[in-house]
Amino acid sequence: MNLDWIKYPDGNWCNLLGLNLDDPHFNNMDGVYIIWSDKGYVVRLGQGTVKDRIRDHRVNQLILKHPTLYATWAQVPVTYRGRVERYLADALKPVIGNAFPQEPPLQVNLPW
């Protein structure tokens, strides 16, 4: 499955703490997301209503203790989300989170 990973219009990755979650872009934005550090490792990933999940993660001290954080997300139909999340978790090995869906992974393109 080929996903359309989101960046700022200028082509830069989105700063986790700088995102305007009230922007209309986030209306009905459900799918998968990835949060990573500028040090080159994935901190957290997941699925759901993107603005709600990111809002929760922006106040989570276990996430915020990592250096400069970026985020990207992609719309994924609910029927595939668990499988996509499983693939991303297997491929990216996030440092936070270990309760990923026990479903067969569905390979997708990575954002970078």
N, C-alpha and C positions, 0 to 999 in steps of 0.2 A: 504494500500500500504506500502510495506517495503522499506525504503530508506537506502542507504549506505552513512552515514554521514562521512565526511573526517576528519582525524586527521593526525598529523605528523607520519611518519613511526615508531617512538619510542613509539607511543600510547598516546602522550600528545596532548592536544588541540592546535590549531594553534593561535599564537599571531597575532592579527589583523595587528599591525604595522610591524611585522617581516616577513610577507609573501612576497615571491618573485613572484610577479604577472606576470613576464616574463617567468616563468617556463613552459615548454611544457604541464605540467599537465592541465594548464588553457585553452589550445587551445580547442575550441569547448565545453567548460564547461558551459552549460546553465542549469539552474535549480532554486533551492531555496537556501537561505542562512540565517544564524542566527548570530547575533553579540550580545555578552553578556559580562557583567562585572564579575570580580572575586568576587564581592560582592553578587552574586547569583541572579541577575535579567537580563532579556533580554532587551537590549537597542534598537535594530532595527532588522527587518527581511524583506525579500523581495524576488523578483524573477528577472530573466533575465540572461544576460551574467555575470557570477560571477565575473570575474576579473574587468570588467568595473564598476560594482556596488560597489565592495569592494574598488576600487581605488577612487571612488567618496566619499565614506563614510570615508576614511582615512584622508580626509582634512576637514571634516564637524565638526566644533567646537561644535555643539550641541551633537555630538557623542563622540568626543574626551574629553569632560569634565568629562566623567565617568571613574572610576578607571579601572585599567588593563583590556584590552579588548581582547576577544577571538572570533574566527569565525570558523564556520563550514558550509559546503554546501553539496548538493546532487544533482545529475542529476535527472531531472524530465521532462518528455515529455511535450511540450508546451500545449497540450490539457488538462493536469491535473494541471498545475502550479497555476492557479488562485484558484482552489479548495483546493490545498495543502496549499497555502499561507493563505487562509481564515482559515483553520483548525489551522495552527501554530499561527496565530494572536489571535484566540479565546483561544487557550490553553496556550500560553506563555505571553500574554498581554505586548507587548513591550512598553517601556516608550516613544519612539519616533515613530511616524507614526500612522495614523488613517484612511488612505485612502486605505483600503484593498478591494480586489474584492468582489463584492456582488454576490457571487456564493455559492452553497451548499458546506459545508466543506467536504473534503475527508480526513478521518483519516489516519495518517501515524505514524510510530514510531518516538519518539523524540530521539535526539542524546544522551541524558544521562539517 
